[in-house]
Amino acid sequence: MIVRQGIRRGMAAGIVVAALIRTAAAAEPDAPVREGYRVTVRSLAATGPGVQPPWRPPHRDRLFSRSLAALLARDDRFQDESGDIGHVEADPFLSGQDGEVKSLRVAVTAGPADGRAEVAARFVSFGKPVTVRFRMVEEDGAWRIDDIVNRLDGKDVSVRQALSRPYACGSFMGKPCRR
C-alpha cells in the first residue's frame, strides 16, 4: 500500500514537471519560429507532394496569429480560385524563391513586453547570410507569428502588408475569377 502511494505520487509529480516543461517551452516567443524552420527544413528535403510549408495547413493555425492566418488563408483561396500566384510570391521563411537553411540561429531580439516580441532567424542560404525578422504576439496564452519581415533590395518587406492588399478577383472580393 505504501509503495503504491509512493508510485502514484511519483507519477503525479512527473506529470506536473512534464506539463511545466511543455508550458515553459510554449511560453517562449521564439518557439513558433523554431517550429516553422523545422517544417521548412523538412519541406526542403521532401520530394513530391505532401509536406506543406509553415504558412499552410496543418501548421498555419498553430504557428500564426488568427489575423495573419486569415490573411494567409485568403491568399491560398485566391490562388485556388484564380490559378495565379498570390501576394506571397516567395517563401517568407527563406526570404526568397529558393534557398537552404544552414547554421540556423533563432533569438528573441526585443521583448517580450505587453504580449509582443520580435524574433530574428539568421542562417546561411547558398553561401549568403540571411536574416528574417518575426513579429510575435501572444494569443490565448501562446506565442504566434503576427508578421514576417524580409529585407529585399535594401527594403523591409512585410508579409502582413503584402497580404493586406486587395486582389483582382476572388469570391471574398465579390468578383469571381475567370480561369
N, C-alpha and C positions, 0 to 999 in steps of 0.2 A: 504493500500500500504506500509506504513512504517513498519507495523507488519510483512508483508510477507518478506520484505528485511531483517529484523532482524532475522526471522526464517531461511532464506536462508544463511545468514552469520553465524548463529549459527551452522547450519548443516554442512556448509563448514569447519568451524573451528573444529567441531567434527571429520569429516572425516580426516582432516590433522593430528589431535592429534592421532587418531587410527592408521594411517599409520606410524607415527613416533614411536609409541609404538611397532608395529609389526617389523619395521626396526631395532629398538634398540634390541629387543629380538633376531632377526635373526642374528644380528651382534655379539652376544656373542659366543665365541669359544665353550662353554660347551653346547649350545642348541642342537646340533645333538646327543650328548651323552645322555643328559636327555631324548630326544625323543626316542632314542634307548632303554633305560631302561624302558620307558613306554610301548613300544612294547614288550619287553622281559617279563615284568611282566604280560601283557595281554596274551602272548603266553603260559606262565607257568600255568596260571589259566584256559586256554581253554581246553575243552575236544573235541576230534575229529579233523578232518582236517579243514582247512580254515584260521587259524591265522598263519601267516608266521613270522619267526624271522627277526630281523632288516636287516640282510645281504641278504635277498631275496626280490624279488618284492612283493609288490609295494613300499617298503621302501628304497631299495638299492640305487637307483639313487638320492634320496632326501637326504640321510644321508651320503653317501660315496663319496670320490673324484672320478673323472672319471676313473683314472687309477686303483684304488683299486676296484671300482665297476666292471671294466672289468675283473680283476683277479677273483673276486668272481663269476661272470657270467661264466667264463671259468671252474671254479671248479664245478659249477652246471651242466654245459654241459657234463663234464667228467662223473659225477655221472649218468646222464641220459643215456649216450651212453654205459657206461661200466657196470653199476649196482653195482659198487664198491663205497666205501667211498672215497671222495676226500681228498685234503690236509687240509681241515678244519675238523678235526676229533672230535672237541668238540665245545661247544658254547663259542665263544670268549668273550661274554659279561658276562658269568658266570665263565670263566676260568676253565671249566670242562664239563664233560658229562651231569651231572645233577646239580641242585642247586636251591637255592631260593635267593631272594633279600630282605633282611630285613635291616632296618636302613641305607638306601642308602644316601650317601653324595657324591656329584659331585662338583669338584672345579677345576678351572684353576690353574695349578701349574707352568707354565712357559709361558712367553709371555703375550699377543700376540705381536709379533715383526716380521716385514718383511713377513707378511702373514702366519706365522706359530705360533703354540701354542701347549701346552701339557695340557691335562686334566686328572685328576685321578678320578676314581669312587671307592669308598670304601663302602663295605657293609658286612653283615654277611650272610653266607650260611651254613646251617646245623650246626650252632653254631660256625663256624670258620670265622675269619676275612679274607676278600678277597680284594685285590687291583688290579684294571685293569687300565692300562695306555693307553691313546689315543693320538696319534699324529694327530694334526689338521692342515688343510691347507685351506687357503681362495681361493675359486674359484668363479668367476663371482659374487663377492660381498657377498658371503655367506660362512660360515664355513662348512667344510666337514671332516669326519673322513678319514685320509690318512693311518693310521696303528693302529692296536690294539696290545698291548704288554702285555702278561700274564707272570706270574712268576710261573714256574713249576719245581719242584725238584731243587730249588735253581738257576735256569737259566731263563733268559729272552727269551721268545718265541714270535717272531714277526709273525703275521698273514700274512703280506705282503711277508716276506721271504719264509714262507711255501708255499704260493700260487705262488711264482715265480719259484718254482722247476718244472722241466719237468714232464710230465705224461707218463705212459707206452703206452697209446694209446689215440685216440680221433681224430675226424675229423680235429680239429685245429692243431694236431700234424702230420697230413698226414699219420696216421696209424689207420685204422678203428679198433674199439674194437669188440671183439667177445664175445658174451654173451652165 
